[in-house]
Amino acid sequence: MANTPSAKKAARKIERRTAVNRSRRSRMRTFVKKVEEAIKAGDKTAATEAFKAAEPVLVRAAQKGIVHRNTASRKVSRLAHAIASLTA
C-alpha cells in the first residue's frame, strides 16, 4: 500500500484513469462488434453505417492511448476491406 502522500494521490489518479480507460475500451469493442456482426450477416448497408460510426471511435481510442495507433489503423483497414468484399 502507498505510504507517502504523493504515492497515495498517484494511486487515486490511476484508479480514476483506469475507470475512464475501461469505459473507452468497452465502447470501442462494442462499435467494432456491431460492424463485425453486420459483416457476418452479409448486410453491406448496415455494415457501412456501423463502420462510419466505429472508425472515429477507433481513431479516438488510439489518440487517447487506449490502443496503439497501428492497432487502430489495422482494425479500420481490415473492417473496410471486409465491407468492400461484401456483395451489395
C-alpha distance (Angstrom), angle and dihedral (degrees) to the residues before:
residue distance angle dihedral
M1 . . .
A2 3.80 . .
N3 3.80 113.8 .
T4 3.80 107.3 179.7
P5 3.80 121.2 69.7
S6 3.80 91.5 -118.3
A7 3.80 91.7 51.6
K8 3.80 90.3 49.1
K9 3.79 90.6 51.0
A10 3.82 90.9 47.4
A11 3.81 89.5 52.5
R12 3.82 90.3 52.1
K13 3.81 91.7 48.8
I14 3.80 92.2 48.4
E15 3.80 90.2 51.3
R16 3.81 91.5 53.3
R17 3.81 93.8 45.1
T18 3.80 91.4 48.2
A19 3.81 90.7 55.3
V20 3.81 91.6 50.2
N21 3.81 92.9 45.9
R22 3.80 91.8 47.9
S23 3.80 89.8 53.1
R24 3.80 93.0 48.5
R25 3.80 92.7 47.2
S26 3.80 90.9 49.8
R27 3.82 91.2 49.3
M28 3.80 91.0 50.2
R29 3.81 92.5 49.8
T30 3.82 91.3 48.7
F31 3.80 92.6 53.3
V32 3.81 92.1 47.2
K33 3.81 90.6 48.1
K34 3.82 91.0 54.0
V35 3.81 90.3 54.5
E36 3.81 92.6 46.4
E37 3.81 92.2 49.5
A38 3.82 91.3 50.8
I39 3.82 89.8 49.2
K40 3.80 91.4 48.8
A41 3.82 89.8 50.5
G42 3.81 89.0 51.7
D43 3.82 93.5 -123.7
K44 3.80 104.8 143.6
T45 3.81 97.0 -177.3
A46 3.81 93.5 49.9
A47 3.80 90.2 44.8
T48 3.81 91.2 51.4
E49 3.80 92.3 49.5
A50 3.81 91.7 47.2
F51 3.81 90.1 47.6
K52 3.82 91.7 52.5
A53 3.79 88.1 55.7
A54 3.81 95.1 42.1
E55 3.81 100.0 48.5
P56 3.84 96.8 68.3
V57 3.80 90.5 44.6
L58 3.81 90.3 54.5
V59 3.80 92.9 46.9
R60 3.81 91.3 47.9
A61 3.80 90.6 49.9
A62 3.80 88.9 54.5
Q63 3.81 91.4 48.8
K64 3.80 91.1 50.6
G65 3.80 92.0 49.5
I66 3.80 96.3 -112.7
V67 3.81 90.6 124.6
H68 3.79 131.0 8.1
R69 3.80 113.2 -93.3
N70 3.80 91.4 -119.6
T71 3.80 89.8 54.4
A72 3.81 91.3 51.4
S73 3.78 90.9 46.6
R74 3.80 91.5 49.2
K75 3.81 92.1 50.1
V76 3.81 91.8 49.2
S77 3.79 91.1 47.8
R78 3.81 94.7 49.0
L79 3.80 93.0 46.8
A80 3.82 91.4 48.4
H81 3.80 90.8 49.4
A82 3.79 91.9 48.8
I83 3.81 91.2 50.8
A84 3.80 91.7 47.3
S85 3.79 90.9 52.2
L86 3.83 91.4 55.9
T87 3.79 115.5 98.8
A88 3.78 114.2 -122.4
